[in-house]
Structure formats: structure tokens, C-alpha cells
Amino acid sequence: MLPSQEKIVSLPQLLERVEKWRQEGQKIVFTNGCFDIVHVGHVDYLERARLLGDKLVLGLNTDHSVSTLKGSTRPLQDEMSRTRVMASFWFVDAVVLFSQETPYELIKAVQPDVLVKGDDYSIENIVGHDVVLARGGEVKTIPLVQGYSTSAVVEKVKKSN
């Protein structure tokens, strides 16, 4: 198995890793998303998120979850492709799929020290902020790289045909 594949875990496997990391005194950062077409905005965001702690856990929407959120034409890449791409980044330490519309239950299970989203969210609108703040954790936003979004890439491709 390749090193990146070892980062793709089930929830029980993730919780074992998180417990081990906590015992080692590591700070756990959590973020989530669809990551359908990865672009420089995603890379910048995730690398900055990782710098807020020692381990970055990425909750990735399943195909069904993406379709529910984004419409029947999405995702453009299947969940196994998306998990493998995300796991290949050095700054991502674990990738776990979730099928709900939001990662709330996943955040409750992981109990991260830091919860991160892009600055297009306000702290009180970040799903799971209540869980993280209640245990003394931090909720942070990261400035997005302007001009980059998956939706914009999809529209550009559509217009070029």
C-alpha cells in the first residue's frame, strides 16, 4: 500500500489515530469539503489549515452527499479518486468520508482542537463550532485565494465547449 493510501481511513480507524495523536500531545485540526476539482485555492487553504496544528484531518463528502449539496451533475470525480488526491498532500494526515449533508456528527466524534473553514464563513455559521468551542478548542477562518472556486472552473469548462 502506498503511503497516501494509508491516510484514507474509516471513522473507527480515524478515532484510533486521533487518540494516539492526542496521547502524543499533538494538536488536531479538522476541516471538510467536497474537493471535486482541486485548484490552488484548495492547496493554499489546506496548507494554511495544517499550520494551525500538528495533524490535519479532512472530512470528505461522499458522492451522494456532494450530489445532494451541489446537484445531480456533481461530483465530477468519484469519492475514491477525490480521497486519493487529497491523501497525497503532505499537509493532510487523514482523510475520512462522511455521507451526511454536514460534518456535524463527524466533528462530534473527532473532537478536534481546531476547526477550520474559509473566510467566506463566519465563526457562528461554521458547522460544529459549538462542539469545538464547548471543549475549549478554537474555530478559525482562513482567507481564500480570490478568483478560485470549483464552480468557476466548471463554468469555464462549460463555456469553452
Rosetta blueprint (number, residue, H / E / L):
1 M L
2 L L
3 P L
4 S L
5 Q H
6 E H
7 K H
8 I E
9 V L
10 S L
11 L H
12 P H
13 Q H
14 L H
15 L H
16 E H
17 R H
18 V H
19 E H
20 K H
21 W H
22 R H
23 Q H
24 E L
25 G L
26 Q L
27 K L
28 I E
29 V E
30 F E
31 T E
32 N E
33 G E
34 C L
35 F L
36 D L
37 I L
38 V L
39 H L
40 V H
41 G H
42 H H
43 V H
44 D H
45 Y H
46 L H
47 E H
48 R H
49 A H
50 R H
51 L L
52 L L
53 G L
54 D L
55 K E
56 L E
57 V E
58 L E
59 G E
60 L E
61 N E
62 T L
63 D H
64 H H
65 S H
66 V H
67 S H
68 T H
69 L H
70 K H
71 G L
72 S L
73 T L
74 R L
75 P L
76 L L
77 Q L
78 D L
79 E H
80 M H
81 S H
82 R H
83 T H
84 R H
85 V H
86 M H
87 A H
88 S L
89 F L
90 W L
91 F L
92 V L
93 D L
94 A E
95 V E
96 V E
97 L E
98 F E
99 S L
100 Q L
101 E L
102 T L
103 P L
104 Y H
105 E H
106 L H
107 I H
108 K H
109 A H
110 V H
111 Q L
112 P L
113 D L
114 V E
115 L E
116 V E
117 K E
118 G E
119 D L
120 D L
121 Y L
122 S L
123 I H
124 E H
125 N H
126 I L
127 V L
128 G L
129 H H
130 D H
131 V H
132 V H
133 L H
134 A H
135 R L
136 G L
137 G L
138 E E
139 V E
140 K E
141 T E
142 I E
143 P L
144 L L
145 V L
146 Q L
147 G L
148 Y L
149 S L
150 T H
151 S H
152 A H
153 V H
154 V H
155 E H
156 K H
157 V H
158 K H
159 K H
160 S H
161 N L
